[in-house]
Amino acid sequence: MDLEGRITYVNPAFSAMTGFSEAELIGRVPPYPHWPPEKQDESARLLRQELAGLSPAGGFEVRVMRKDGTRFDARMYVSPLIDAKGRQTGWMTSMTNITEAKRVRDQLTASHERFTTVLEGLDASVSVMAVEQAELLFANRSYRLWFGGDARWHAQLAGEPAGAARADGVDHGDAVDVLSGLPASELTAQGAEAREVYVDALQKWFDVRARYLQWTDGRLAQMLIATDITARRRMEELAAQQAERAQSTSRLVTMGEMASSVAHELNQPLAAIANYCNGLISRAKAGTLQTEDMLQALEKTARQAHRAGQIIHRIRAFVKKSEPQRSLSKAADLVDDTLELAGIELRRRNVAIHSYVAQRLPALLVDPILVEQVLLNLIKNAAEAIDNAQLPSQRRTIELRVVPRHTPELGGVIEFTVTDTGPGLKEEVINRLYEAFFSTKADGMGIGLSLCRSIVESHRGRIKAENLYNGQAVRGCRFTVWLPVSGPTGHEPSQFTEHL
């Protein structure tokens, strides 16, 4: 263009781009034929800016119309046209079609806006921090709301000890990133880790998931997603407390039902002690008490007192409310203690029990009182079913067997079976047997077997009920409990202490 804006030259590329020939363009003054009618005011303003020498060095975007009426986006660059004597004789413009580039850019912008909108709307905190520089590269609304713009909270959520405690409650000291030193490609291929972290400053629990990624500028970065799970943790704690209270209540109910039998059981050793003492007193007064006879009587008295004490000790340990205390326990000891308690009820109902415990069983990592509660409940229910059915003496028996097993689901287990010769269970009862507050007894509370299932499953075990048949006739019922065995070192199979 000359200094007045008249077109003096166009190259073939310009004609090909716009569809206008050289003859149709040379000599034209504004408005040019390639200006869209709806953009003429804006185009005229840009032209005045060009002629005034105010066009930006990086060019500007314009809308261009082809001869066939179609439009495209272009970037226009303007520079002064200088002749051989150094005088400006006009302006030279160059134009590039940026329609596709602009479309891609607009799509990326829209995608970025949608992505940012989603992240900003999350109730979870999302943050990205450069690994080497410890620079916070991104933080969404929830992160800013909870932690402000401080990068140190990202580091603490990621495992730094200051200000945040791991869910296992252990002080980890100067935490070291276990992935440090690995190539970036291996780091970014790592899956998202997860753990639960308590932030004391906010009094909140967070489920934190972390992974490494390559940031837009090529730097290695770590992304954290921290979800507030405080309400869930409180519900879990409340549920655990309620379950513990229910277990304690169940034990108290069981002991209440056994109270009269316990009194009768204690009456025997106490009566024997009284008889031995009265006999000693009588013989001492008569002067016929020999030292050897006195020692024998005292030894018998001590045995009866020890027997009474053992009965009281087992009852107190069974009823006492306490936090679950898992320890390495032998199946034989669990059976012996259970039979000692169950013997009272079995004698009252005139029901015999036969037990078999396999030799050299591996240890169980369990709460012995809770496991004994399960076995006692199953034995007590079996005895009650037999007694209520008024079965003859040859069918008033229960069998307790403890043997090792291997199951596809649980692996190595110890299997406890309680088999009775009672009338069995109805099919609809078996399907609802473990529902809370469902009971087959007219005066039952419906929490016994439900608690048994909860206790067994809390030990990662399983419980099952089934009827036993002789042809079409039911000849008894069997409850089976599977409890996983502990590892070779006496601990549970490997688990992540941070609840991965």
C-alpha positions as CSV (number, residue, x, y, z in Angstrom):
1,M,0.0,0.0,0.0
2,D,1.1,3.6,-0.6
3,L,1.0,6.1,2.2
4,E,-2.7,6.7,1.6
5,G,-3.6,3.0,1.8
6,R,-4.0,2.3,-1.9
7,I,-3.1,-1.2,-2.9
8,T,0.0,-1.1,-5.2
9,Y,1.0,-4.7,-5.3
10,V,-0.3,-8.2,-4.3
11,N,1.6,-11.5,-4.6
12,P,0.1,-14.7,-6.0
13,A,-0.3,-16.2,-2.5
14,F,-2.5,-13.3,-1.4
15,S,-4.7,-13.7,-4.5
16,A,-4.9,-17.5,-3.9
17,M,-5.7,-17.0,-0.2
18,T,-8.5,-14.5,-0.9
19,G,-9.7,-15.5,-4.3
20,F,-9.4,-12.0,-5.7
21,S,-7.1,-11.5,-8.7
22,E,-4.3,-8.9,-9.0
23,A,-6.4,-6.8,-11.3
24,E,-9.3,-6.8,-8.8
25,L,-7.1,-5.5,-6.0
26,I,-4.4,-3.2,-7.3
27,G,-5.5,0.5,-7.1
28,R,-8.3,-0.2,-4.7
29,V,-8.8,2.0,-1.6
30,P,-10.7,1.2,1.5
31,P,-13.1,-0.4,1.9
32,Y,-11.2,-3.3,0.3
33,P,-13.1,-6.2,-1.3
34,H,-11.7,-8.7,1.2
35,W,-13.2,-6.8,4.1
36,P,-16.3,-8.6,5.5
37,P,-19.2,-6.1,5.5
38,E,-20.0,-6.8,9.1
39,K,-16.3,-6.0,10.0
40,Q,-15.8,-2.9,7.9
41,D,-15.7,-0.5,10.9
42,E,-13.2,-2.6,12.7
43,S,-11.1,-3.1,9.6
44,A,-11.1,0.6,8.9
45,R,-9.9,1.3,12.5
46,L,-7.1,-1.3,12.1
47,L,-6.1,0.4,8.8
48,R,-5.9,3.8,10.4
49,Q,-3.7,2.2,13.1
50,E,-1.5,0.7,10.4
51,L,-1.1,4.0,8.5
52,A,-0.3,5.8,11.8
53,G,2.5,3.3,12.4
54,L,0.9,2.0,15.6
55,S,0.5,-1.7,14.6
56,P,1.9,-4.1,17.2
57,A,5.2,-5.9,16.4
58,G,3.6,-9.2,16.9
59,G,0.8,-8.5,14.5
60,F,-2.9,-8.6,15.0
61,E,-5.8,-10.8,14.2
62,V,-8.3,-9.9,11.4
63,R,-11.3,-11.5,9.8
64,V,-10.9,-11.8,6.0
65,M,-13.6,-12.6,3.3
66,R,-12.9,-14.6,0.2
67,K,-14.4,-13.7,-3.1
68,D,-16.9,-16.6,-2.7
69,G,-18.1,-15.0,0.6
70,T,-16.5,-17.5,3.0
71,R,-14.5,-16.1,5.9
72,F,-11.3,-17.1,7.6
73,D,-9.1,-15.8,10.4
74,A,-5.7,-14.4,9.7
75,R,-2.8,-12.8,11.5
76,M,-1.6,-9.5,9.8
77,Y,1.9,-8.1,10.2
78,V,2.7,-4.6,9.0
79,S,6.1,-3.0,8.4
80,P,7.1,0.3,6.6
81,L,8.2,0.2,2.9
82,I,11.5,2.0,2.5
83,D,13.0,2.9,-0.9
84,A,16.7,2.9,-1.9
85,K,17.1,6.4,-0.6
86,G,15.8,5.5,2.8
87,R,12.4,7.2,2.3
88,Q,9.2,5.5,3.4
89,T,6.9,5.1,0.3
90,G,4.2,3.1,1.9
91,W,3.4,-0.1,3.9
92,M,4.0,-3.7,3.4
93,T,1.6,-6.3,4.9
94,S,1.9,-10.0,5.2
95,M,-1.0,-12.3,6.2
96,T,-1.1,-15.9,7.5
97,N,-4.3,-18.0,7.6
98,I,-4.7,-19.0,11.3
99,T,-8.2,-20.5,11.1
100,E,-7.2,-24.0,12.1
101,A,-4.7,-22.8,14.7
102,K,-7.3,-20.5,16.2
103,R,-9.8,-23.3,16.2
104,V,-7.4,-25.6,18.1
105,R,-6.5,-22.7,20.4
106,D,-10.1,-22.0,21.2
107,Q,-10.8,-25.7,21.8
108,L,-7.8,-25.9,24.2
109,T,-9.0,-22.7,26.0
110,A,-12.5,-24.1,26.3
111,S,-11.1,-27.4,27.5
112,H,-8.9,-25.7,30.0
113,E,-11.8,-23.7,31.3
114,R,-14.0,-26.8,31.7
115,F,-11.2,-28.6,33.4
116,T,-10.5,-25.7,35.8
117,T,-14.2,-25.4,36.5
118,V,-14.4,-29.1,37.4
119,L,-11.4,-28.9,39.7
120,E,-12.6,-25.7,41.3
121,G,-16.0,-27.3,42.0
122,L,-14.5,-30.4,43.7
123,D,-15.0,-30.8,47.5
124,A,-11.6,-32.4,47.5
125,S,-8.3,-30.5,47.7
126,V,-6.2,-30.8,44.5
127,S,-2.7,-29.5,44.4
128,V,0.4,-29.9,42.2
129,M,3.9,-29.1,43.4
130,A,7.2,-29.1,41.6
131,V,9.4,-31.9,43.1
132,E,12.8,-30.2,42.9
133,Q,11.8,-26.6,43.6
134,A,9.0,-27.3,46.1
135,E,7.0,-24.7,44.2
136,L,3.2,-24.9,44.3
137,L,2.2,-25.0,40.6
138,F,-1.6,-25.4,41.0
139,A,-4.1,-25.3,43.9
140,N,-7.9,-25.6,43.5
141,R,-10.5,-23.8,45.6
142,S,-10.7,-26.4,48.3
143,Y,-7.0,-26.4,48.8
144,R,-7.0,-22.6,49.1
145,L,-9.9,-22.7,51.5
146,W,-8.3,-25.2,53.8
147,F,-4.6,-24.4,53.5
148,G,-4.3,-21.1,51.8
149,G,-1.6,-20.8,49.1
150,D,1.1,-22.3,51.2
151,A,3.1,-25.1,49.6
152,R,4.2,-26.6,52.9
153,W,0.7,-28.1,53.4
154,H,1.1,-30.0,50.2
155,A,4.5,-31.4,51.5
156,Q,2.9,-32.3,54.9
157,L,0.0,-34.1,53.2
158,A,2.6,-35.9,51.1
159,G,4.2,-37.3,54.2
160,E,6.4,-34.7,55.9
161,P,6.1,-35.1,59.6
162,A,5.6,-31.4,60.7
163,G,2.0,-30.5,61.3
164,A,0.5,-33.7,60.1
165,A,0.4,-37.2,61.6
166,R,0.2,-40.5,59.7
167,A,-2.9,-42.6,60.3
168,D,-0.7,-45.2,62.1
169,G,0.1,-42.6,64.7
170,V,3.9,-43.1,64.4
171,D,6.3,-40.3,64.3
172,H,8.2,-40.9,61.0
173,G,10.9,-38.3,61.7
174,D,12.6,-36.9,58.6
175,A,10.5,-38.6,56.0
176,V,12.3,-39.6,52.8
177,D,10.4,-40.0,49.5
178,V,10.8,-43.6,48.7
179,L,10.6,-42.8,44.9
180,S,13.4,-40.3,44.9
181,G,16.2,-41.1,42.5
182,L,14.0,-43.0,40.0
183,P,13.8,-41.8,36.4
184,A,10.9,-39.4,35.7
185,S,9.3,-41.9,33.3
186,E,9.2,-44.6,36.1
187,L,7.8,-42.1,38.6
188,T,5.0,-40.9,36.4
189,A,4.1,-44.5,35.7
190,Q,3.5,-45.2,39.4
191,G,-0.1,-45.6,40.4
192,A,-1.8,-43.3,42.9
193,E,-0.9,-44.1,46.5
194,A,-3.5,-43.6,49.2
195,R,-3.4,-43.2,52.9
196,E,-5.3,-41.5,55.7
197,V,-3.7,-38.4,57.3
198,Y,-4.9,-36.4,60.3
199,V,-4.2,-32.6,60.2
200,D,-4.2,-31.4,63.8
201,A,-4.4,-27.7,62.8
202,L,-7.8,-28.3,61.1
203,Q,-8.8,-31.3,63.3
204,K,-9.7,-33.1,60.1
205,W,-8.9,-36.5,58.6
206,F,-8.0,-36.7,54.9
207,D,-7.8,-39.5,52.4
208,V,-4.7,-38.5,50.5
209,R,-3.8,-39.9,47.1
210,A,-0.6,-38.9,45.4
211,R,1.0,-39.5,42.0
212,Y,3.9,-38.0,40.0
213,L,3.3,-36.4,36.6
214,Q,5.2,-34.4,34.0
215,W,4.2,-30.7,34.2
216,T,3.5,-28.6,31.1
217,D,7.0,-27.1,31.2
218,G,8.6,-30.6,31.5
219,R,9.3,-30.4,35.2
220,L,8.6,-33.4,37.4
221,A,5.7,-32.6,39.7
222,Q,3.6,-34.4,42.3
223,M,-0.2,-34.2,42.4
224,L,-2.2,-34.7,45.6
225,I,-5.9,-35.2,46.0
226,A,-7.0,-34.8,49.6
227,T,-10.6,-35.7,50.5
228,D,-12.1,-34.8,53.8
229,I,-13.2,-38.0,55.5
230,T,-13.6,-36.7,59.0
231,A,-17.4,-37.5,59.0
232,R,-16.7,-41.0,57.8
233,R,-14.0,-41.6,60.5
234,R,-16.3,-40.3,63.2
235,M,-19.1,-42.7,62.0
236,E,-16.6,-45.6,62.0
237,E,-15.5,-44.8,65.5
238,L,-19.2,-44.5,66.6
239,A,-20.0,-47.8,64.9
240,A,-17.1,-49.4,66.6
241,Q,-18.2,-48.1,70.0
242,Q,-21.8,-49.3,69.4
243,A,-20.5,-52.7,68.3
244,E,-18.4,-52.9,71.5
245,R,-21.4,-51.9,73.6
246,A,-23.5,-54.5,71.8
247,Q,-20.9,-57.2,72.4
248,S,-20.7,-56.3,76.1
249,T,-24.5,-56.3,76.3
250,S,-24.6,-59.7,74.7
251,R,-22.1,-61.1,77.2
252,L,-24.2,-59.7,80.0
253,V,-27.4,-61.2,78.6
254,T,-25.6,-64.5,78.3
255,M,-24.4,-64.4,81.9
256,G,-27.8,-63.3,83.1
257,E,-29.3,-66.3,81.5
258,M,-26.6,-68.5,83.2
259,A,-26.9,-66.8,86.6
260,S,-28.9,-69.5,88.3
261,S,-26.6,-72.2,86.9
262,V,-23.5,-70.3,88.0
263,A,-24.9,-70.0,91.6
264,H,-25.5,-73.8,91.5
265,E,-22.0,-74.4,90.2
266,L,-20.4,-72.3,92.9
267,N,-22.5,-73.9,95.6
268,Q,-20.7,-77.2,95.1
269,P,-17.1,-76.1,95.9
270,L,-18.3,-73.8,98.6
271,A,-20.3,-76.6,100.2
272,A,-17.3,-78.8,100.0
273,I,-15.1,-76.2,101.6
274,A,-17.6,-75.7,104.4
275,N,-17.8,-79.5,105.0
276,Y,-14.0,-79.8,105.2
277,C,-13.7,-76.9,107.6
278,N,-16.5,-78.2,109.8
279,G,-14.9,-81.6,109.9
280,L,-11.5,-80.1,110.9
281,I,-13.2,-78.1,113.6
282,S,-15.1,-81.1,115.0
283,R,-12.0,-83.4,115.0
284,A,-9.9,-80.7,116.6
285,K,-12.3,-80.2,119.4
286,A,-12.4,-84.0,120.0
287,G,-8.7,-84.1,120.0
288,T,-8.6,-86.7,117.3
289,L,-7.1,-84.5,114.5
290,Q,-3.9,-85.9,113.1
291,T,-1.4,-83.7,111.2
292,E,-1.6,-85.9,108.1
293,D,-5.4,-85.9,108.1
294,M,-5.4,-82.1,108.6
295,L,-3.0,-81.6,105.6
296,Q,-5.2,-83.8,103.4
297,A,-8.3,-81.9,104.3
298,L,-6.6,-78.5,103.8
299,E,-5.3,-79.6,100.4
300,K,-8.9,-80.6,99.3
301,T,-10.2,-77.3,100.7
302,A,-7.6,-75.4,98.7
303,R,-8.5,-77.3,95.5
304,Q,-12.2,-76.5,95.9
305,A,-11.4,-72.8,96.6
306,H,-9.2,-72.7,93.5
307,R,-12.1,-74.2,91.5
308,A,-14.5,-71.6,92.7
309,G,-11.9,-68.9,92.0
310,Q,-11.5,-70.2,88.4
311,I,-15.2,-70.1,87.8
312,I,-15.4,-66.4,89.0
313,H,-12.3,-65.5,87.1
314,R,-13.6,-66.8,83.8
315,I,-17.0,-65.2,84.3
316,R,-15.4,-61.8,85.1
317,A,-13.1,-62.0,82.1
318,F,-16.0,-62.9,79.9
319,V,-18.3,-60.1,81.1
320,K,-15.7,-57.4,81.5
321,K,-16.0,-54.5,79.0
322,S,-12.7,-53.8,77.4
323,E,-11.1,-52.8,74.1
324,P,-10.5,-55.7,71.7
325,Q,-7.0,-57.0,72.6
326,R,-5.6,-59.3,69.9
327,S,-2.9,-61.7,70.9
328,L,-1.4,-65.0,69.7
329,S,-3.8,-67.6,71.0
330,K,-3.8,-71.4,70.8
331,A,-7.0,-73.0,69.6
332,A,-6.8,-75.6,72.4
333,D,-6.7,-72.9,75.0
334,L,-9.7,-71.2,73.5
335,V,-11.7,-74.5,73.5
336,D,-10.7,-75.3,77.1
337,D,-11.8,-71.9,78.4
338,T,-15.1,-72.1,76.4
339,L,-15.9,-75.6,77.6
340,E,-15.3,-74.5,81.2
341,L,-17.9,-71.8,80.8
342,A,-20.3,-73.9,78.7
343,G,-20.1,-76.8,81.1
344,I,-22.5,-75.1,83.5
345,E,-25.2,-74.7,80.9
346,L,-24.6,-78.2,79.5
347,R,-25.0,-79.9,82.8
348,R,-28.2,-77.9,83.6
349,R,-29.7,-79.0,80.3
350,N,-28.3,-82.6,80.5
351,V,-26.5,-82.3,77.2
352,A,-23.1,-83.9,76.6
353,I,-20.3,-82.4,74.5
354,H,-17.4,-84.1,72.7
355,S,-14.5,-82.1,71.6
356,Y,-11.6,-82.8,69.3
357,V,-8.7,-80.4,68.7
358,A,-6.1,-81.3,66.1
359,Q,-2.5,-81.4,67.2
360,R,0.2,-78.8,66.2
361,L,-2.3,-76.1,65.0
362,P,-0.8,-72.7,64.1
363,A,-1.4,-69.8,66.4
364,L,-4.3,-67.4,65.8
365,L,-4.0,-63.6,66.2
366,V,-7.4,-63.0,67.8
367,D,-9.1,-61.4,70.8
368,P,-9.6,-64.6,72.8
369,I,-12.6,-63.3,74.8
370,L,-14.5,-62.4,71.6
371,V,-13.7,-65.8,70.0
372,E,-14.8,-67.6,73.2
373,Q,-18.0,-65.5,73.1
374,V,-18.7,-66.9,69.6
375,L,-18.1,-70.5,70.5
376,L,-20.0,-70.2,73.8
377,N,-23.0,-68.7,71.9
378,L,-23.0,-71.5,69.3
379,I,-22.7,-74.2,72.0
380,K,-25.4,-72.6,74.2
381,N,-27.8,-72.3,71.2
382,A,-27.2,-76.0,70.3
383,A,-27.8,-77.1,73.9
384,E,-31.0,-75.0,74.0
385,A,-32.3,-76.4,70.7
386,I,-31.7,-80.0,71.9
387,D,-33.3,-79.4,75.3
388,N,-36.4,-77.5,73.9
389,A,-37.0,-80.4,71.5
390,Q,-37.0,-82.8,74.5
391,L,-34.8,-85.3,72.6
392,P,-33.9,-88.7,74.2
393,S,-30.6,-89.1,75.9
394,Q,-28.9,-90.7,72.9
395,R,-29.5,-87.6,70.9
396,R,-28.5,-85.1,73.5
397,T,-25.0,-84.6,72.3
398,I,-22.9,-81.8,70.8
399,E,-19.6,-82.2,68.9
400,L,-16.9,-79.4,68.8
401,R,-14.1,-80.0,66.3
402,V,-11.1,-77.8,65.5
403,V,-9.0,-78.8,62.5
404,P,-6.8,-77.0,59.9
405,R,-8.2,-76.2,56.5
406,H,-7.3,-74.4,53.3
407,T,-10.0,-72.4,51.5
408,P,-9.7,-70.6,48.1
409,E,-11.0,-67.4,49.6
410,L,-9.2,-67.2,52.9
411,G,-6.2,-69.4,52.3
412,G,-4.9,-71.2,55.5
413,V,-7.6,-71.3,58.2
414,I,-8.5,-73.0,61.4
415,E,-12.0,-74.5,61.2
416,F,-14.2,-74.6,64.3
417,T,-17.4,-76.7,63.9
418,V,-20.2,-77.0,66.4
419,T,-22.5,-79.9,65.4
420,D,-25.7,-80.8,67.3
421,T,-28.3,-83.5,67.0
422,G,-31.3,-81.2,67.4
423,P,-34.2,-80.5,65.1
424,G,-32.2,-78.2,62.8
425,L,-33.2,-74.9,61.3
426,K,-35.9,-73.9,58.8
427,E,-34.6,-72.8,55.4
428,E,-36.1,-69.3,55.7
429,V,-34.5,-69.0,59.1
430,I,-31.0,-69.9,57.7
431,N,-31.4,-67.1,55.2
432,R,-32.1,-64.5,57.9
433,L,-30.1,-66.0,60.7
434,Y,-27.5,-63.2,60.9
435,E,-29.9,-60.2,60.6
436,A,-29.7,-57.9,63.6
437,F,-32.8,-58.3,65.9
438,F,-34.0,-61.5,64.1
439,S,-34.4,-64.3,66.6
440,T,-35.9,-67.8,66.5
441,K,-36.6,-67.6,70.2
442,A,-39.8,-66.1,71.6
443,D,-37.8,-64.2,74.3
444,G,-34.6,-63.7,72.2
445,M,-33.1,-60.3,71.4
446,G,-31.9,-61.3,68.0
447,I,-28.3,-60.0,68.5
448,G,-26.4,-63.2,69.4
449,L,-25.7,-64.6,65.9
450,S,-25.5,-61.2,64.3
451,L,-22.7,-60.3,66.8
452,C,-21.1,-63.7,66.2
453,R,-20.9,-62.8,62.5
454,S,-19.5,-59.3,63.2
455,I,-16.9,-60.7,65.5
456,V,-15.8,-63.4,63.1
457,E,-15.7,-61.0,60.1
458,S,-13.7,-58.5,62.2
459,H,-11.1,-61.2,62.4
460,R,-11.2,-61.6,58.6
461,G,-13.0,-64.9,59.0
462,R,-16.3,-66.4,57.8
463,I,-19.3,-68.2,59.5
464,K,-21.8,-70.6,58.0
465,A,-24.9,-72.6,59.2
466,E,-26.3,-75.7,57.6
467,N,-28.7,-78.6,58.4
468,L,-27.6,-82.2,58.5
469,Y,-29.8,-84.8,56.9
470,N,-30.4,-88.5,57.1
471,G,-32.3,-89.0,53.8
472,Q,-35.1,-86.5,53.9
473,A,-35.1,-86.1,57.7
474,V,-33.1,-83.4,59.5
475,R,-30.8,-85.0,62.0
476,G,-29.0,-81.9,63.3
477,C,-27.4,-78.6,62.6
478,R,-23.8,-77.5,62.1
479,F,-22.2,-74.1,62.5
480,T,-18.8,-73.6,60.9
481,V,-16.4,-70.8,61.7
482,W,-13.2,-70.2,59.7
483,L,-10.5,-68.0,61.2
484,P,-7.3,-67.1,59.1
485,V,-4.1,-68.3,60.7
486,S,-1.3,-65.8,61.5
487,G,1.9,-65.5,59.5
488,P,5.1,-67.5,60.1
489,T,6.5,-64.7,62.4
490,G,3.4,-64.6,64.5
491,H,1.8,-61.6,62.8
492,E,-1.1,-61.1,60.5
493,P,-0.3,-61.3,56.8
494,S,1.4,-58.2,55.5
495,Q,-0.8,-55.1,55.5
496,F,0.0,-51.4,55.0
497,T,-0.2,-49.6,58.3
498,E,-1.4,-46.4,56.5
499,H,-4.6,-48.2,55.1
500,L,-3.4,-48.3,51.5
